[in-house]
Amino acid sequence: MANSSSTKKYYHIVVLVMVVFFAISFITNILNSIIVDVKESFDLSLSLAGLLPFSFFIAYGVMSIPAGFLSEKYSDRTLLSVAFAAIIFACLVFVIFPGYIVFSLSLFFLGCSMAVLQVIINPMLRAAGGEEHFAFNSVLAQLVFGLASFASPYLYIYLVNKDSSGMAVTLRSLVPEELPWVSLYVVFAMIALLLYLIVRFTHYPTYAKKASEKSGDKQSYLHLLKNKWTLLYFFGIFCYVGTEQGIGNWISQFLNDYHGMDPQTTGANTVSYFWAMLTVGCVLGLLLLKIMDSRKLLIATSLVTIGCLIVAIFGSSEVALLAFPILGFFISVMWSIIFSLGLNSVKSHHGSLSGILCTGIAGGAIMPLIVGFIGDLVGLKAGILFLVLPLLFILSIGFWAKPLVNNSTFQRKKRSGV
């Protein structure tokens, strides 16, 4: 079976992976939309509100590398099952005991589960869809991820809208009347239960991972951590996810504080458009990477993003409503460029390096927290303006990056005669 998996395609596994990607994004990025409601429900400062995404994303820093070791020891079915069972547990505990501390702990367990899922499903996608289709399927997965981020705010709008009837009324009846947004986590528990059942009854192909995909042993991690390029690209991922979440988490609060816009309608819609534009940008970014060097594209998008962020912060309400979604468009290519430059800058242990780079997702924990802390001290405008600093580091990558392998472009192919 191990030999046949390289030729035979398991399309049901590809579909399962896409559904898991959708669920990860659907649950993860809802925080961007509900942060204002959560802040008001629990009477939080901006700093305490910023601790919520911290609780979620710090779990990636804690769990990503251990998840790699677990993936070498346990089957995909076992780890997927445990991850979805943990999601069900975390959601239901919060629904039954809705409070700030419980929510923080629930988010941490959700983050740990997401980290495990992320580590498992990428090798599954390569094996099930075929190596030659992995790039295409990875892009498709990112589009599914973006679609879920675009859709989840509309579930929030539906559930908290008092004019909504039918299922919304039923779900709201399960949670305190003054906390209608908590009903989201009833839906998430139901989604996780459905996926748990699907995972248990799915047939999984047996396959052998390539050496480059294995997480490696402790020595490989120690070897990589002594390499300055590993640390630089780790910080690059840290800065990117921190910027992405730092913007996404505070859009609704910013529009409410400075422009008086309703977080349950205009705020949620703007967050949704931010993720939609990020998805569209991924598609355009793929085309641009075929005609220009990734480092030059990173420099260009970083400069435009910095300018657009300043315009969003200091512009009028109409300008802010346009500029925040456009930010999603320009940051969309940063993740893939930084990650690929990192992998192309070392000769071996790519599986272990992937685990280290994924640990940088913890930037999504730190940056929103810093934005909230600065916001409490001198205002949210200054807090969001802080994100210029991680963007400047991302900009610098375009100048100092020295990959062993450059991205393939049409011009390079023409020169090489391919």
MOMONOR-V144276 format. One record per residue. N is the residue number from 0. RES is the residue in three letters. PHI is phi in whole degrees, 0 to 359 (999 if undefined). NEAR is the number of other C-alpha atoms within 10 Angstrom. D_FIRST is the distance of its C-alpha to the first C-alpha in Angstrom with 1 decimal. Layout:
n	res	phi	near	d_first
N	RES	PHI	NEAR	D_FIRST
N	RES	PHI	NEAR	D_FIRST
//
This chain:
n	res	phi	near	d_first
0	MET	999	10	0.0
1	ALA	298	11	3.8
2	ASN	287	10	5.4
3	SER	285	11	5.2
4	SER	294	18	6.2
5	SER	283	17	9.3
6	THR	252	13	10.4
7	LYS	283	14	9.5
8	LYS	262	16	11.9
9	TYR	245	18	12.1
10	TYR	292	13	15.8
11	HIS	293	14	16.5
12	ILE	287	21	15.2
13	VAL	301	21	17.5
14	VAL	297	15	20.3
15	LEU	300	18	19.9
16	VAL	299	22	20.1
17	MET	298	22	23.2
18	VAL	295	16	24.7
19	VAL	295	23	24.3
20	PHE	302	23	26.0
21	PHE	300	22	28.7
22	ALA	296	21	29.3
23	ILE	302	22	29.5
24	SER	293	21	32.1
25	PHE	302	23	33.9
26	ILE	278	23	34.6
27	THR	295	20	35.1
28	ASN	271	24	37.7
29	ILE	294	25	39.8
30	LEU	302	22	41.8
31	ASN	301	25	43.3
32	SER	274	29	45.0
33	ILE	265	23	46.1
34	ILE	302	23	47.5
35	VAL	291	25	51.1
36	ASP	299	20	50.9
37	VAL	298	20	49.5
38	LYS	301	19	52.2
39	GLU	286	12	54.9
40	SER	297	15	53.5
41	PHE	255	14	53.5
42	ASP	53	12	56.5
43	LEU	258	14	54.6
44	SER	281	14	55.8
45	LEU	298	25	53.7
46	SER	295	19	52.5
47	LEU	293	18	51.3
48	ALA	295	25	49.6
49	GLY	293	25	47.9
50	LEU	289	20	46.5
51	LEU	291	25	44.3
52	PRO	298	29	42.0
53	PHE	300	24	42.3
54	SER	301	25	41.0
55	PHE	286	26	37.9
56	PHE	281	30	37.1
57	ILE	293	23	38.0
58	ALA	297	23	35.0
59	TYR	297	28	32.8
60	GLY	295	25	34.7
61	VAL	280	16	34.2
62	MET	255	20	30.6
63	SER	300	28	28.6
64	ILE	290	24	28.2
65	PRO	302	15	27.7
66	ALA	297	23	25.0
67	GLY	297	25	23.1
68	PHE	294	18	23.4
69	LEU	297	17	22.3
70	SER	293	18	19.1
71	GLU	278	14	18.1
72	LYS	258	10	19.0
73	TYR	243	10	18.1
74	SER	286	14	15.3
75	ASP	300	21	15.8
76	ARG	301	17	16.9
77	THR	297	12	19.4
78	LEU	290	20	20.9
79	LEU	297	22	21.2
80	SER	298	21	22.8
81	VAL	297	16	25.2
82	ALA	298	22	26.1
83	PHE	289	26	27.1
84	ALA	296	18	28.9
85	ALA	294	20	30.9
86	ILE	296	28	31.8
87	ILE	301	22	33.1
88	PHE	300	18	35.1
89	ALA	298	23	36.6
90	CYS	293	26	37.6
91	LEU	291	19	39.2
92	VAL	299	15	41.0
93	PHE	292	21	42.6
94	VAL	297	21	43.5
95	ILE	284	14	45.2
96	PHE	235	12	46.9
97	PRO	290	17	47.5
98	GLY	195	13	49.1
99	TYR	296	19	48.8
100	ILE	295	12	47.5
101	VAL	297	16	45.0
102	PHE	297	22	43.8
103	SER	299	19	43.4
104	LEU	293	17	41.3
105	SER	298	23	39.2
106	LEU	296	26	38.6
107	PHE	296	23	37.5
108	PHE	294	21	34.9
109	LEU	297	27	33.7
110	GLY	297	27	33.5
111	CYS	299	25	31.4
112	SER	296	26	29.0
113	MET	296	30	28.8
114	ALA	298	27	28.1
115	VAL	298	24	25.1
116	LEU	300	24	23.8
117	GLN	299	19	24.5
118	VAL	292	23	22.6
119	ILE	281	22	19.4
120	ILE	284	20	19.2
121	ASN	293	18	19.5
122	PRO	298	19	16.2
123	MET	300	21	14.7
124	LEU	295	24	16.5
125	ARG	296	21	15.4
126	ALA	290	27	11.7
127	ALA	283	27	12.2
128	GLY	267	23	14.9
129	GLY	95	20	14.0
130	GLU	301	15	16.0
131	GLU	291	11	18.6
132	HIS	252	13	19.5
133	PHE	297	17	19.6
134	ALA	299	12	23.4
135	PHE	297	11	24.1
136	ASN	294	20	22.1
137	SER	294	15	23.7
138	VAL	295	14	27.1
139	LEU	300	14	26.4
140	ALA	296	22	25.6
141	GLN	295	19	28.9
142	LEU	293	21	30.7
143	VAL	296	21	29.3
144	PHE	301	23	30.4
145	GLY	294	25	33.8
146	LEU	299	20	34.2
147	ALA	294	25	33.8
148	SER	295	29	36.4
149	PHE	289	26	38.6
150	ALA	279	19	38.3
151	SER	301	25	38.7
152	PRO	300	27	42.4
153	TYR	286	17	43.1
154	LEU	295	16	41.8
155	TYR	300	22	44.2
156	ILE	300	20	47.1
157	TYR	296	18	46.4
158	LEU	286	23	46.4
159	VAL	270	21	49.5
160	ASN	287	16	51.5
161	LYS	294	12	54.2
162	ASP	277	9	54.5
163	SER	291	12	50.9
164	SER	236	11	50.6
165	GLY	66	7	48.1
166	MET	300	11	45.0
167	ALA	300	20	46.6
168	VAL	297	17	49.5
169	THR	299	12	47.2
170	LEU	293	18	45.1
171	ARG	294	21	48.3
172	SER	290	12	49.8
173	LEU	273	14	47.1
174	VAL	233	20	48.3
175	PRO	304	14	51.8
176	GLU	302	10	53.9
177	GLU	278	9	54.6
178	LEU	233	16	50.9
179	PRO	299	22	49.4
180	TRP	294	25	46.7
181	VAL	296	27	45.2
182	SER	298	24	44.0
183	LEU	304	24	41.3
184	TYR	282	21	39.5
185	VAL	292	21	39.6
186	VAL	298	17	37.6
187	PHE	297	19	35.2
188	ALA	296	23	34.7
189	MET	293	16	34.1
190	ILE	298	16	31.5
191	ALA	295	25	29.7
192	LEU	295	18	29.8
193	LEU	299	12	28.3
194	LEU	291	20	25.4
195	TYR	301	20	25.0
196	LEU	295	13	24.7
197	ILE	298	13	22.2
198	VAL	299	20	20.0
199	ARG	294	12	20.2
200	PHE	256	10	19.2
201	THR	271	12	16.4
202	HIS	272	12	12.8
203	TYR	249	15	10.7
204	PRO	289	17	7.2
205	THR	266	15	5.9
206	TYR	212	16	6.9
207	ALA	258	14	9.5
208	LYS	286	15	12.9
209	LYS	294	10	15.2
210	ALA	302	12	18.2
211	SER	290	14	20.5
212	GLU	262	17	18.8
213	LYS	288	20	19.1
214	SER	289	27	22.2
215	GLY	85	19	23.5
216	ASP	257	12	26.1
217	LYS	299	10	29.7
218	GLN	296	10	30.9
219	SER	294	16	29.0
220	TYR	293	19	30.7
221	LEU	297	11	34.1
222	HIS	299	12	33.8
223	LEU	292	19	33.2
224	LEU	291	15	36.0
225	LYS	275	10	38.4
226	ASN	269	11	37.7
227	LYS	299	10	40.3
228	TRP	294	19	37.9
229	THR	301	22	35.5
230	LEU	293	16	38.5
231	LEU	295	16	39.9
232	TYR	285	25	36.8
233	PHE	302	26	36.2
234	PHE	292	21	39.8
235	GLY	297	28	39.1
236	ILE	296	28	36.3
237	PHE	304	26	38.7
238	CYS	291	28	41.5
239	TYR	295	27	39.5
240	VAL	296	25	38.1
241	GLY	298	27	41.5
242	THR	292	26	43.3
243	GLU	303	24	41.0
244	GLN	283	24	41.5
245	GLY	296	29	45.1
246	ILE	284	26	45.9
247	GLY	302	26	43.9
248	ASN	291	28	45.1
249	TRP	250	27	48.7
250	ILE	303	28	49.2
251	SER	297	27	50.3
252	GLN	296	25	52.6
253	PHE	298	23	54.1
254	LEU	296	20	55.0
255	ASN	288	17	56.5
256	ASP	290	14	58.5
257	TYR	258	14	59.9
258	HIS	233	14	59.9
259	GLY	63	13	60.2
260	MET	269	16	57.2
261	ASP	293	15	55.6
262	PRO	293	24	52.3
263	GLN	277	22	51.1
264	THR	235	18	51.5
265	THR	299	17	52.3
266	GLY	298	26	50.5
267	ALA	295	26	47.3
268	ASN	297	20	47.4
269	THR	295	25	47.9
270	VAL	299	29	44.9
271	SER	298	27	42.8
272	TYR	294	23	44.1
273	PHE	303	27	43.3
274	TRP	288	27	39.6
275	ALA	296	22	39.8
276	MET	293	21	41.3
277	LEU	296	27	38.8
278	THR	292	24	36.1
279	VAL	299	17	38.2
280	GLY	298	19	38.7
281	CYS	300	24	35.0
282	VAL	295	17	34.9
283	LEU	295	13	38.1
284	GLY	300	21	37.0
285	LEU	299	13	33.9
286	LEU	292	11	36.4
287	LEU	296	15	38.9
288	LEU	291	19	36.3
289	LYS	272	16	36.0
290	ILE	239	15	39.7
291	MET	211	16	40.8
292	ASP	297	17	39.9
293	SER	299	25	38.2
294	ARG	293	23	40.9
295	LYS	293	15	43.7
296	LEU	294	19	42.0
297	LEU	296	23	41.7
298	ILE	298	19	45.4
299	ALA	297	14	46.5
300	THR	292	21	44.7
301	SER	294	25	45.8
302	LEU	296	16	49.5
303	VAL	295	13	49.4
304	THR	298	22	47.7
305	ILE	299	21	50.5
306	GLY	296	14	53.1
307	CYS	294	19	51.6
308	LEU	296	21	51.4
309	ILE	296	17	55.1
310	VAL	296	16	56.0
311	ALA	297	25	54.1
312	ILE	287	22	55.9
313	PHE	255	13	59.4
314	GLY	279	14	59.5
315	SER	288	12	60.8
316	SER	299	16	58.9
317	GLU	296	10	58.1
318	VAL	293	13	56.8
319	ALA	298	23	54.7
320	LEU	296	22	53.0
321	LEU	271	16	52.0
322	ALA	291	23	51.3
323	PHE	297	23	48.9
324	PRO	298	24	46.4
325	ILE	298	22	46.8
326	LEU	303	26	45.9
327	GLY	301	25	42.4
328	PHE	298	25	42.2
329	PHE	280	24	43.2
330	ILE	274	25	41.1
331	SER	302	23	37.9
332	VAL	272	25	36.8
333	MET	295	25	37.6
334	TRP	303	19	34.4
335	SER	295	15	32.1
336	ILE	292	20	34.7
337	ILE	298	25	35.3
338	PHE	296	18	31.6
339	SER	291	18	30.7
340	LEU	299	24	33.9
341	GLY	297	26	33.0
342	LEU	295	22	29.5
343	ASN	277	17	31.1
344	SER	257	18	33.9
345	VAL	233	17	31.9
346	LYS	272	9	30.0
347	SER	212	14	27.4
348	HIS	58	20	26.0
349	HIS	293	22	25.2
350	GLY	295	19	23.0
351	SER	294	26	26.0
352	LEU	297	27	28.4
353	SER	301	25	26.7
354	GLY	297	24	27.2
355	ILE	293	24	30.8
356	LEU	296	26	31.5
357	CYS	295	22	30.1
358	THR	297	24	32.6
359	GLY	295	27	35.2
360	ILE	300	27	34.7
361	ALA	300	26	37.2
362	GLY	302	28	39.8
363	GLY	293	28	39.6
364	ALA	273	27	41.2
365	ILE	280	24	43.9
366	MET	297	29	45.3
367	PRO	299	31	46.1
368	LEU	294	26	47.7
369	ILE	296	22	49.9
370	VAL	301	26	50.8
371	GLY	295	25	51.9
372	PHE	296	21	53.9
373	ILE	296	20	55.7
374	GLY	300	20	56.2
375	ASP	293	16	58.0
376	LEU	281	12	60.2
377	VAL	229	10	61.2
378	GLY	117	16	59.5
379	LEU	292	22	56.1
380	LYS	300	18	57.1
381	ALA	294	16	57.3
382	GLY	298	22	54.1
383	ILE	290	26	52.0
384	LEU	298	18	53.9
385	PHE	305	18	52.4
386	LEU	294	24	49.0
387	VAL	298	18	50.6
388	LEU	297	13	50.1
389	PRO	298	19	46.2
390	LEU	293	21	46.4
391	LEU	294	15	48.5
392	PHE	293	16	46.0
393	ILE	299	26	43.3
394	LEU	302	24	45.8
395	SER	296	16	46.3
396	ILE	302	21	42.6
397	GLY	299	21	43.3
398	PHE	265	12	46.0
399	TRP	259	9	44.5
400	ALA	298	16	40.8
401	LYS	227	15	39.9
402	PRO	294	16	36.2
403	LEU	288	12	34.8
404	VAL	229	13	33.2
405	ASN	275	15	35.1
406	ASN	294	17	33.7
407	SER	285	14	33.3
408	THR	237	16	36.2
409	PHE	301	13	37.5
410	GLN	292	13	40.4
411	ARG	294	16	38.3
412	LYS	297	11	36.2
413	LYS	295	9	39.4
414	ARG	295	8	40.9
415	SER	276	8	37.9
416	GLY	78	7	37.9
417	VAL	275	7	34.3
//
